[in-house]
Amino acid sequence: MSESIEQLTGRVGSDLQKVEDLLKTSGDRKIKIRFPRGFLRRASHFRGRYWFVRDNNLKRNIGYSLILSDVYR
């Protein structure tokens, strides 16, 4: 690949900013951004790691919160 990681991430960041700017000017529109397969780990992955938590609702909430951490990553 002729493009470096730095160049590619710079372009991605710039394009995300353009999306944000367009959304601000065009109003509330439903837009989906597709993450690469496997980038966001499944809630079941995280729930399995917290076997010691007995409350299923709490375990599910932990799983979804950690998926959000993948988005931030």
N, C-alpha and C positions, 0 to 999 in steps of 0.2 A: 504494500500500500504506500502510495507516495505522500499521503497526508499524515502528519504527526498527530499524536494524541492531543497535544496542546492546541494545535490548529483546529482539530475536530471539536474539542470541548469548547473552545472559544466560539466557534460557529454555532454550536448547539445552544450555548448560553445567549448569544445574540438573537438567535431565532426565537427562543422562548420569550425574550424581552419583547420582540415584535408581536408575538401572539398576545402577550399581556397588554401591550399598548392598543392593539386592534380591539381586544375585548372591552377595554375601557371606553373606547370611542363608539363602538357599535352597540353597546348595551348588553343586557343579560342574555347570553346565548349558551346553549348546551354544547360544550366542546369536550371531546375525550382525547387524552394523550395516551398513546399506546406504549407501554414499557416492554422491553425485550422479554421474551419468555424466560422464566426462572429468576428474573431480577427481583421481583417481589416474592418473598417466600410465603407459603400458604399458612393460614392460621393453625392448621393441624400440626405443622412443623413446630410451632412455638408451644402449642398446648401440650405436646408430647414432652417437651423439655421441662415443664412445670408439673410433673406428676404428683408432687407433694402438696399442691394446692387442691383442696377438697371441693371447693365451691366451683361448679361448672360455669356459672355465669361470670365469676371473677376470672377464671382461666380463659374463657372466650374473650373477655375484654382485654386481658393482657396480650393475647394473640393478635387482636386487631390493632392494638397500640403499637406493637412491635412491627407489624406490617407498615404502619405509618413511618416508623423509623427507617425502613428500607426506602420509602419515598424520599425522605430527607437525605438519605445517603446518596 
